[in-house]
Amino acid sequence: MSTAKKNYKKVTTHSLAEMKRNGEKIAMLTAYDFTLAGLVDKGGIDVILVGDSASNVMAGHETTLPITLNQMIDHASSVVRAVDRALVVVDLPFGSYQGNPTEALNSSIRIMKETGGHSVKLEGGRTVMDSVTRIVNAGIPVMGHLGLTPQSIYQFGTYTVRAKEDEEAKRLKEDALALQAAGCFAIVLEKIPAHLAKVVSESLHIPTIGIGAGPDVDGQVLVLHDMLGMNTDFSPRFLRRYLNLSESIQGAVSSYVGDVKSKDFPSEDESY
C-alpha cells in the first residue's frame, strides 16, 4: 500500500476516502474563529472541526452541553470565511438533533445554509441512525462519533476510557458498521482502547479519526487550544503539546504592560 502524500488543493469527503485507501493519515484540528482557522488552514490541515468544544475553550463552560445551534453557526461562519483548502466539519450541538430526525435535518440544513460548512458531525450509534439517514438523504455529509461522547457525559458520569469491557466493545463495533451503512463518510473514535480502534478501523471502508484511540486509526484530531498549549488545565494522556502559547502570550502581555507603564511604548518611530 502506497504512503505517498498527494497534494490536495481542496480536501473533500472523497479525498478522505482516497487517503484511507492509499494509507495516508488524515490530520484534523478544531478551530472556532477566523484568525486561527486561517492559520490552521495555511498550515496544511486536512480537516477543520468546528467543535462543540467551543463551549469549553471559548466560553468557559464545564461541558459541551450549553452551546447553542446559533452559537455554533456563528463560530462556523467565521471559520469558513478563513478556509481555502480544508474540509470544514461542524458539530451539531446538544439538543439540536436528539429529538427526532426532522429536528436533526432542520438543524443540519441551517448549518449548511448559514455557515457554508461542508458537513456536520453528531454523536451516537444506532440511537441516531434514523437521523443520520435523514440528513444523508438530504445530500448533507455526516461524520459520526463513537466511544466517549462528551454530550452524554452526565450519563457516563466520568471521562474515563470507553469500551474496555467486551459488551460495550461489541456494541461500538456494531454501531460503527451501522453508521457506515447509514452513509457516514467518517467516524471519530474518542478515548477507546487502541486495539479496539484498530479492529474497528480495519472493519470499515470509511476513515476513522482518533482522539485517544491509538495510532492504528486513519487520522488524528486534537483541540487546537490544547495542542498549542493555550489551555494548560487539561492534560490527558493522549495530548501532545506542540507549543506553550500560554506562557508566551502571558509574557508578551507582561512586556507590553511594562513598556506602556514605563512610557517606552510608543516610541518616536511608532508615532505619527
Order of alpha helices (4+ residues) and beta strands (2+ residues): alpha-beta-alpha-beta-alpha-alpha-beta-alpha-beta-alpha-beta-alpha-alpha-beta-alpha-beta-beta-alpha-alpha
